[in-house]
Amino acid sequence: MSHSQKRPPEDPQIRALARMLASRQMSRRSVLGAAGALGLTGLLAACGTGGTGGGGATSAAPVDVTDLSDTEKVVNWANWTLYLDYDDATKNYPTLEQFRAQSGISVNYSEDIDGNDTYYGKVQAQLAAGQDIGQDIITLTDWMAGRMIRQGFTQELDHTNIPNLSNLLPNLQDVDFDAGRQHSLTWQSGYAGIAWNKSRFPKGLKSVADLWQPDLKGRITVLDEMRDTMGLLLLEAGVDLSGQWGETEFAAALDVLRENISNGQIRQVKGNSYKEDFISGDAIAGIVWSGDIVQMNFENDDQWEFVIPEGGGTLWSDNMMVPVAAPHKTNAEKLMNFYYEPEVAAQVAAYVNFISPVVGAREAMEAIDPELMDNPLIFPTDEDLQHVFAFRSLEPEEETSFTSEFQQAIGA
């Protein structure tokens, strides 16, 4: 049976959503209205509008790349940790094994990305020089994807190799940082919120301000992703994250962060490795990413609770891109196409517990684990989506200024 025969009929709400969210910016009021009117797909689509990024005017040197995909049946993929289905018994990634069996292409998969800025810092010089960084796919967040694309650090995708692109949620098919999805495809989406160890802090948390309680001093971690940590602090202060705020609001929120770093309330500011502090017990609570907590709970006896703070959480997407000098672009496109099969997307979602961007993944989940069809961290509820917001697009000068101020505050 062909894939097109399995695809569910197009939802009229999705078509309405695509029209409703066509503009680049959304106010807090319009976001709430869209969520209330259209349900989970509505606000998820807004995560594709989170900013074009900045980071200076560096651009890649001209590159004449020879695609070796026909003779070298391999693709190299750099991703974040705990971001692909993994079998502890066989020590492999089941969907990658399926792809190899189906296509004859082997995948060298590495969990090399701990943060957008740190990874960019490692590869920027090579990309600017038009050199191969050893990866055919890299997976970075909306704003960094926008920066990479603008600087010429990615190759244009051949959509004829990705027919399953039609399964991408409609409003993610055309985002402000990559019109027409010429250079990127969504991998997963998710929230930033707060979490805590239930046994060590039984009274729990409701707001970001609750992290500053004296009995949590030195046991808090926050994310080194500026848009997530600062996004939650701005929301806590009542700022419309998608609206017209600026340096004044950012500086006030940054003062809160600085104070709680300098007084020892915050133990560390980290990327994906914050999970190690939670598991070791060095951290009791913090600002975290939604799917991580579900995975950690599965492997560690359900120790933590995740909530969207009362002030609101952030909504984001990570995106697959082919670096400028990568020599296996066609193989990379075939891999992207594979992961846009609803059945495959459901397998990944069942493990990573982030929001799947693939139309039909929820229906396909019924054959894998019916209980997960109602997991709000994979298929969000209308109520949750009314309380998460995309960080507004930043002008390049704002990006440079805010990022610099944030990095100075966290001592990076």
Order of alpha helices (4+ residues) and beta strands (2+ residues): alpha-alpha-alpha-alpha-beta-alpha-beta-alpha-beta-alpha-beta-beta-alpha-alpha-beta-alpha-beta-alpha-beta-beta-alpha-alpha-alpha-alpha-beta-alpha
